[in-house]
Amino acid sequence: MRVFTPEEQEFILQHQQQDVAQLILQAKRYPQLPVQELAQQIKARQKAVQKLPTWVQHPQAVFPVALSVEQSSSEVTAAYKASLVSGKLLVDLTGGFGVDSFYFARSFAQVVHVEQNQELQEVAKYNFELLHASNIQSINAAAEDFLSAFEGKADVLYLDPARRGNQDQKLHLLQDCEPDVLHLLPLLFQKADAILLKTSPMLDIEQALQELAHAVQVWVVALQNEVKEVLYLLKPKAPAPADAARTAVNLLPNAEPQQLTFTRTQEDAATPKYTDPQEFVYEPNAAILKAGAYRYLGQHLHLNKLHPNSHLYTSAQLLPHFPGRSFRCLGVSRYNKKELLKRLPQNKANITVRNFPDSVAEIRRKTGIKEGGHTYLFFTTDMHQKPVVLICEKA
């Protein structure tokens, strides 16, 4: 890893807002500088502005290729993960750029950051020193090799297996990712009291729970209503629970997280009540939908559902602090172009599809409704199995 000179750092900071492609075209203006290399730093910093402000704000921080920045956790999700576990020693077996390790170091006396890519490991180690994370030891090794040689015992082993194949395709099955956690489980259980595993949001939770022994807790973590990761806590000494608790959390800027904890047993036992749309309509956040609290949510919050598969809820009185979006229902329309356009004088609306045969793109093509405005249309199916359109505004 090469540390940039003061002149190169100055160039990076001065051009942090500039178009990278344009900057490369102007390279001849800076013959004394490796503009192509510096442009890659600028590109990575631009990708990290919202995601990794601690690193971006440090003028001497070094970034890996932009793809590694894209694949790293955000600071917000890393901080949340670090709040879930604590102890003396955590080993991050798939350390990458080191964002998770950096935040785990606030919850553990010692963190070992293990990364098999030497360049990435050196960058992470350099930044740990810049950011004064003195309780992190960084090691260049493959997870399997480190585990085989590791003679101690960690409180927690953390893994975020790589989810890109040789052809750069995205993977999500546990056995397809690197390292293969299912193959490593016996060794992982020998080396730690607990394993915290991060998986693709695309992986089916039921399938993962069947494949992972001794899962005692699942977290579905969304950031501003976009599911970013699913976490599984495995405890080898604990008996395999019949029903791991699931927590759906939606992290929000400048607000308390929206959080719901339930079990599959509670979900299966819940008895929804179905009604026609009432004055208020609710759309659960993405974490709740991924976690599968379709029936339990309504019963827990005393809300009615519109249809078993629509996952929209309704009530006569406004429920404050609903974990998702809340709307006032102004009326119900048929799926009819003329009828809808009468309700939209500016021909604009925000469209959501829930349990409806047509996609948003098809609806816009058939009706000519443009995107935008303050009206929200929910194209869904009601309790009578009829396609309907709920005309709403934000509550």
Secondary structure, DSSP 8 states (H G I E B T S, - for coil): -----HHHHHHHHHTTTS-HHHHHHTGGG-TTS-HHHHHHHHHHHHHHTTT-HHHHTSTT-----HHHHHHS--HHHHHHHHTT--EEEEEETT-TTSHHHHHHTTTEEEEEEEES-HHHHHHHHHHHHHTT-TTEEEEES-HHHHHHH--S-EEEEEE--B-B-TTS-B--SGGGSBS-HHHHHHHHHHHEEEEEEEE-TTS-HHHHHHHSTTEEEEEEEEETTEEEEEEEEE-TTS---SS-EEEEEEE-TTS--EEEEE-HHHHHH----B-S--SEEEEE-HHHHHHT-TTHHHHHHT-EES-TTT--EEESS--TT-SEEEEEEEEEE-S-HHHHHHT-TTSB-EEEESS-SS-HHHHHHHH--BS-SS-EEEEEE-TTS-EEEEEEEE-
